[in-house]
Amino acid sequence: MPAAEVPITVGLVRRLLAEQHPDLAGLPVSEPANGWDNLVCRLGDDLLVRLPRRAVAAEFLIREQRWLPELAGRLPLPVPAPVRTGHPTAEYPWPWSVVPYFPGRVAAEPDFTDPHAAAAELGAFLAALHVPAPPDAPANPFRGIPLAGRAEGVLAALPHLAPADRAVAVRCWDAALAAPAWAAPPRWLHGDLHPANLLTHHGRLSAVIDFGDLTAGDPATDLAVAWMLFSADHRATLRHSYAQADDATWTRAHGWALALALVFLTHSADNPLMHGIGERTLREVLDQPIS
């Protein structure tokens, strides 16, 4: 994980709240928990304080502050639209947010009571999200782009696979690159939809979190989650519920799943959770090749 660029303590969070949202300042604040881009503190029973821990992440948080309140109302699963926003101070250099707390745990090790129902729910969520985006939707140079834009990273990672796996992966990648490109107007995308950005509670999907990579483009990017989270028959349920993925889009999604699995496997030496997602995704991709 990248190092934090500013020190963030419970004391700092309390001072920011006292200065900018004094009505919240008396609530209990938990010790900070570090993520890749942000630090999160529990605030009382129902809220979280979310603060960027490095400059690049501040841009992602501003993106969430701008767009999530607008998108949240039409999405069938809860998302962390900010309920309060904070501005930089002399002590802390970036914007920050107060967001709802959602109970549950990340879906990195799925525990769905009914995986078909979870797949249908996620497909319906993506169908609601993937509508044409406005011209000023945020750009992202890595997500929602033509799949060929990921070729350099994929080709660099393939030699790390075992020979038999590499042969299947090459066939999958070639098939995905050969699929017709997305030609419709750009659709809204989560941009970083993997199991660690999905929450489960009592065996059901409960929320979709971390929209810092929110962007517009090819919905195949988000549909890669079908291979990260589900087996083949449950993926079919997700696709049926989504109802918008033609064969070309589904094939590109398979290619995106391969590309992201390789990223997780080659860049998660200090993150067993993400490495595990990479391993499971690669297995699903290679066990059900599209060619």
Secondary structure, 3 states (H helix, E strand, C coil): CCCCCCCCCHHHHHHHHHHHCHHHCCCCECCCEECCCEEEEEECCCEEEEEECCHHHHHHHHHHHHHHHHHHCCCCCCCCCCCEEECCCCCCCCCEEEEECCCCEECCCCCCCCHHHHHHHHHHHHHHHCCECCCCCCCCCCCCCCHHHHHHHHHHHHHHCCHHHHHHHHHHHHHHHHCCCCCCCCEEECCCCCHHHEEEECCEEEEECCCCCCEEECCHHHHCHHHHHCCHHHHHHHHHHHCCCCHHHHHHHHHHHHHHHHHHHHCCCCCHHHHHHHHHHHHHHHHCCCC
